[in-house]
């Protein structure tokens, strides 16, 4: 369970996954790839979760991504996670790295990385889940994140 995050969200992490940041409106979990030798880990795939405050609906999240000239958005379609319905899209940087902001934090999107963004309605609140993966292994990395996504339970 993610303490402090509203709406209440439970998820299970595979054995090799860890949590990096955790707050009331934003947290992320990741699968480490390698250590840097300085006690820091480089992730190869991560799942980021953000709760949006205000009136933004799942469609508004996708609209903002599509309006960003630094991003290429494709694969937009319906999505369902843990019974919550909304939209999903695949997002890539078209040039230099850029920042995608979420409440409580932001995500730098770098060339060579690709995102699968889910925006779902949970009891009238929009929750955004992002799988951050390597572009060249995108489908494989999204598949590696599936156990995390499938374990989600909004209560």
C-alpha positions as CSV (number, residue, x, y, z in Angstrom):
1,X,0.0,0.0,0.0
2,X,1.2,3.5,-0.8
3,X,1.0,5.4,2.5
4,X,-0.3,8.9,2.2
5,X,-1.4,8.6,-1.4
6,X,-5.1,9.3,-2.1
7,X,-7.1,7.6,-3.4
8,X,-5.9,4.6,-1.5
9,X,-3.8,2.4,-3.8
10,X,-2.3,-1.0,-3.2
11,X,0.2,-2.7,-5.4
12,X,2.8,-5.5,-5.2
13,X,6.3,-5.1,-6.3
14,X,8.3,-7.9,-7.9
15,X,11.3,-9.0,-5.8
16,X,13.8,-7.0,-7.8
17,X,11.8,-3.7,-7.8
18,X,12.2,-0.8,-5.4
19,X,10.5,2.4,-4.4
20,X,12.3,5.7,-5.1
21,X,10.0,8.6,-4.2
22,X,6.8,8.6,-2.2
23,X,4.4,11.4,-1.4
24,X,0.7,12.3,-1.1
25,X,0.3,13.0,-4.8
26,X,3.2,11.3,-6.5
27,X,5.3,8.1,-6.1
28,X,7.4,5.9,-8.3
29,X,8.7,2.4,-8.3
30,X,11.5,1.0,-10.5
31,X,13.5,-2.0,-11.5
32,X,17.2,-1.3,-11.1
33,X,19.5,-2.0,-14.0
34,X,23.0,-1.4,-12.6
35,X,24.7,0.3,-9.6
36,X,26.8,3.4,-10.2
37,X,29.3,2.4,-7.6
38,X,28.3,5.5,-5.6
39,X,25.3,3.7,-3.9
40,X,22.9,5.0,-6.7
41,X,21.0,2.8,-9.1
42,X,20.2,3.4,-12.7
43,X,16.7,2.2,-13.6
44,X,15.8,0.5,-16.8
45,X,12.0,0.6,-16.3
46,X,9.9,2.5,-13.9
47,X,6.2,3.0,-13.0
48,X,5.3,6.5,-11.8
49,X,1.9,7.3,-10.3
50,X,0.5,10.8,-9.8
51,X,-2.9,12.0,-8.5
52,X,-4.1,15.1,-10.3
53,X,-5.8,17.8,-8.1
54,X,-8.5,19.9,-9.7
55,X,-10.9,19.2,-12.5
56,X,-8.6,17.5,-15.0
57,X,-10.2,14.5,-16.6
58,X,-8.2,11.7,-18.2
59,X,-8.8,13.3,-21.7
60,X,-7.2,16.5,-20.5
61,X,-4.0,14.7,-19.6
62,X,-3.7,13.3,-23.1
63,X,-4.6,16.7,-24.6
64,X,-1.8,18.4,-22.7
65,X,0.7,15.8,-23.9
66,X,-0.5,16.2,-27.5
67,X,-0.1,20.0,-27.2
68,X,3.5,19.7,-26.2
69,X,5.6,20.3,-29.4
70,X,8.6,18.4,-27.8
71,X,6.6,15.2,-27.6
72,X,5.3,12.7,-30.2
73,X,2.1,11.1,-28.9
74,X,0.6,8.0,-30.5
75,X,-1.4,4.9,-29.7
76,X,-4.1,6.8,-28.0
77,X,-7.0,4.6,-26.9
78,X,-9.1,3.5,-24.0
79,X,-7.6,1.9,-20.9
80,X,-8.7,0.1,-17.8
81,X,-6.6,-0.4,-14.7
82,X,-8.0,-2.1,-11.6
83,X,-11.5,-1.3,-12.8
84,X,-10.7,2.4,-13.3
85,X,-11.4,3.5,-16.9
86,X,-9.7,6.2,-18.9
87,X,-7.2,6.6,-21.7
88,X,-3.7,5.6,-22.6
89,X,-1.0,7.0,-25.0
90,X,2.6,6.2,-25.9
91,X,4.9,9.3,-25.7
92,X,8.4,10.0,-27.1
93,X,10.6,13.0,-27.1
94,X,11.1,14.5,-30.6
95,X,14.3,16.4,-29.9
96,X,16.0,17.4,-26.7
97,X,14.9,16.1,-23.3
98,X,11.9,17.8,-21.8
99,X,10.0,17.8,-18.5
100,X,6.5,16.4,-18.1
101,X,5.1,17.8,-14.8
102,X,2.9,16.0,-12.4
103,X,1.7,17.1,-9.0
104,X,4.3,16.6,-6.4
105,X,7.0,16.0,-9.0
106,X,8.1,15.9,-12.6
107,X,9.5,13.5,-15.0
108,X,12.4,14.3,-17.4
109,X,11.8,12.5,-20.7
110,X,15.1,11.9,-22.5
111,X,15.7,10.9,-26.1
112,X,15.9,7.1,-26.2
113,X,13.2,6.7,-23.6
114,X,9.5,6.1,-24.3
115,X,6.5,6.4,-22.0
116,X,3.2,4.6,-21.8
117,X,0.8,7.0,-20.1
118,X,-2.4,5.8,-18.5
119,X,-4.9,8.5,-17.2
120,X,-7.8,6.9,-15.4
121,X,-10.8,8.1,-13.3
122,X,-10.8,6.8,-9.8
123,X,-14.0,7.9,-8.0
124,X,-14.0,11.3,-9.8
125,X,-10.2,11.9,-9.4
126,X,-7.8,11.5,-12.2
127,X,-4.8,9.2,-11.5
128,X,-1.9,9.1,-14.0
129,X,0.3,6.0,-14.3
130,X,3.4,6.2,-16.5
131,X,5.6,3.3,-17.6
132,X,9.1,4.8,-18.4
133,X,11.1,2.5,-20.6
134,X,13.9,2.3,-23.1
135,X,12.5,3.1,-26.6
136,X,14.4,0.2,-28.3
137,X,13.0,-2.3,-25.8
138,X,9.7,-0.6,-25.2
139,X,7.3,-3.5,-25.5
140,X,9.6,-5.8,-23.5
141,X,10.0,-3.2,-20.7
142,X,6.2,-2.5,-20.6
143,X,5.7,-6.2,-20.3
144,X,8.2,-6.2,-17.4
145,X,6.0,-3.6,-15.7
146,X,2.8,-5.6,-16.2
147,X,3.0,-7.4,-12.9
148,X,3.1,-4.0,-11.1
149,X,0.2,-2.7,-13.1
150,X,-1.9,-5.9,-12.7
151,X,-1.4,-5.8,-9.0
152,X,-2.9,-2.3,-8.6
153,X,-6.0,-2.1,-6.4
154,X,-7.8,1.2,-5.8
155,X,-9.8,1.0,-2.6
